[in-house]
């Protein structure tokens, strides 16, 4: 850290010199305008980026014929999440046939990515989405709705022996993934661009909380997929009425907790979040009882039922994580100095 003394000129202006190496690296010249941003912690951020336009970052990938398609897809997703605006995929000769298929899957699985240029040896993908047009709060709300409906339909598919509905739940997980990737991308953009954070009216700390929430929602969605994938293993086996009732009631209880957790997140109030955490014990008790029921079966039926019960239990555990995130964020960002307990 460099220490520089403040000078006062004219009796009213406070002046501090800029580090010479930094000014040169940013190509700052005499009379160039600089932006000065006051940060939440009282520090100042000095930036030459005052236009409000996002920073255009580019990543280039050289592909070969022996590259695994899944590896290229993961590289593209990582580049998208990192916040790059332009992605160029090129080869020394002609692009291998798999590249266009991977790029097509990538643009379909992400929001705002489109092929801008294409030749025999190169493809350019550009980001066309203005992050200000997709508030993170709205994306998280949509994720919550999708995840809840996935779990409801996964249980309905099991109880109604509807294989098509179970398959649809699995397919819907792609919608959750693409929204989670969008939140992750916006989080990284906000960290790297203070102007974007100000225009979106969000602090990096809040963006971090939103990213954590998104990750938890994505994992809860994964457990809806797990239930749907295990449902066919029980469709050929007629469950006892008590088992069907226990499954239905446990899912209802888990989703009620999840809904309360999501509502607490929207309110950013740690009191309701603590009440949700305290209310998860009955779900654990119910799931333990269902584990005992599963032991009366054998083979794949017992395994499938056990995995489904485990996923229902995980809804409650991940809801606790949501509520802990609420409390952590509220204490850091919103709560006054005096803290009172939650009101029942």
NORGI-V726591 format. One record per backbone hydrogen bond with DSSP energy under -1.0 kcal/mol. CO is the residue of the C=O (numbers start at 0). NH is the residue of the N-H. E is the energy in kcal/mol with one decimal. If there is no record, write none. Layout:
# NORGI-V726591
[[CO NH E] [CO NH E]]
This chain:
# NORGI-V726591
[[6 14 -3.3] [8 11 -1.4] [8 12 -2.2] [12 8 -2.5] [14 6 -3.1] [18 22 -2.4] [19 23 -2.4] [20 24 -2.4] [21 25 -1.9] [22 27 -2.8] [23 26 -1.3] [28 31 -2.0] [34 46 -2.5] [36 44 -2.8] [38 41 -2.3] [42 38 -3.1] [44 36 -2.9] [46 34 -3.5] [47 49 -1.2] [56 84 -1.8] [56 85 -2.1] [58 87 -2.7] [60 89 -2.7] [63 66 -1.6] [67 71 -1.8] [68 72 -2.3] [69 73 -2.1] [70 74 -2.1] [71 75 -2.3] [72 76 -2.4] [73 77 -2.5] [74 78 -2.2] [75 79 -2.3] [76 80 -2.7] [77 81 -2.0] [78 83 -1.8] [79 82 -1.2] [84 126 -2.2] [85 58 -2.2] [86 124 -3.2] [87 60 -3.0] [88 122 -2.6] [89 62 -2.5] [95 98 -1.6] [97 101 -2.2] [98 102 -2.8] [99 103 -2.3] [100 104 -2.2] [101 105 -2.5] [102 106 -2.6] [103 107 -1.6] [104 108 -1.8] [111 127 -3.5] [113 125 -2.7] [116 123 -2.6] [119 94 -3.0] [120 90 -2.3] [121 118 -3.2] [122 88 -2.9] [123 115 -2.9] [123 116 -1.5] [124 86 -2.9] [125 113 -2.2] [129 132 -2.4] [130 133 -1.2] [134 138 -1.8] [135 139 -2.4] [136 140 -2.1] [137 141 -2.1] [138 142 -2.3] [139 143 -2.2] [140 144 -1.9] [141 145 -2.3] [142 146 -2.8] [143 147 -2.3] [144 148 -2.2] [145 149 -2.2] [146 150 -1.9] [147 151 -2.3] [148 152 -2.6] [149 153 -2.2] [150 154 -2.1] [151 155 -2.3] [152 156 -2.6] [153 157 -1.7] [154 158 -2.6] [155 159 -2.5] [156 161 -2.3] [161 165 -1.7] [162 166 -2.3] [163 167 -1.9] [164 168 -1.8] [165 169 -1.6] [166 170 -1.9] [167 171 -1.9] [170 173 -1.5] [171 175 -1.2] [172 176 -2.3] [173 177 -2.4] [174 178 -1.6] [175 179 -2.4] [176 180 -2.7] [177 181 -1.5] [178 182 -2.2] [179 183 -2.5] [180 184 -2.4] [181 185 -2.6] [182 186 -2.4] [183 187 -2.0] [184 188 -2.3] [185 189 -2.5] [186 190 -1.9] [187 191 -1.5] [188 192 -1.3] [192 196 -1.8] [193 197 -2.2] [194 198 -2.4] [195 199 -2.2] [196 201 -2.5] [202 206 -2.5] [203 207 -2.1] [204 208 -1.9] [205 209 -2.4] [206 210 -2.3] [207 211 -2.3] [208 212 -2.3] [209 213 -2.6] [210 214 -2.4] [211 215 -2.0] [212 216 -2.4] [213 217 -2.4] [214 218 -1.7] [215 219 -2.3] [216 220 -2.3] [217 221 -1.6] [218 222 -1.3] [219 223 -1.1] [220 224 -1.7] [221 225 -1.9] [222 226 -2.1] [223 227 -2.4] [224 228 -2.7] [225 229 -1.5] [226 230 -1.4] [230 233 -2.1] [239 243 -2.4] [240 244 -2.5] [241 245 -2.2] [242 246 -2.4] [243 247 -2.3] [244 248 -2.8] [245 249 -2.2] [246 250 -2.2] [247 251 -2.3] [248 252 -2.4] [249 253 -2.6] [250 254 -2.7] [251 255 -1.9] [252 256 -2.1] [253 257 -2.3] [254 258 -2.6] [255 259 -2.2] [256 260 -2.4] [257 261 -2.4] [258 262 -2.4] [259 263 -2.2] [260 264 -2.1] [261 265 -2.1] [262 266 -1.7] [263 267 -1.3] [263 268 -1.1] [268 272 -1.1] [269 273 -2.2] [270 274 -1.8] [271 275 -2.0] [272 276 -2.0] [273 277 -2.1] [274 278 -1.0] [276 279 -1.2] [279 283 -1.5] [280 284 -2.1] [281 285 -2.4] [282 286 -2.6] [283 287 -2.0] [284 288 -1.9] [285 289 -1.9] [286 290 -2.0] [287 291 -1.5] [288 292 -1.7] [289 293 -2.3] [290 294 -1.2] [292 295 -1.6] [293 296 -1.7] [298 302 -2.0] [299 303 -3.2] [300 304 -2.5] [301 305 -2.3] [302 306 -2.4] [303 307 -2.1] [304 308 -2.5] [305 309 -2.2] [306 310 -1.9] [307 311 -2.1] [308 312 -2.3] [309 313 -1.8] [310 314 -1.3] [311 315 -1.1] [312 316 -1.9] [313 317 -3.0] [314 318 -1.9] [315 319 -1.8] [316 320 -1.6] [317 321 -2.1] [318 322 -2.3] [319 323 -2.5] [320 324 -2.2] [321 325 -1.9] [322 326 -2.2] [323 327 -2.6] [324 328 -2.4] [325 329 -2.7] [326 330 -2.5] [327 331 -1.6] [328 332 -2.4] [329 333 -1.7] [329 334 -2.8]]
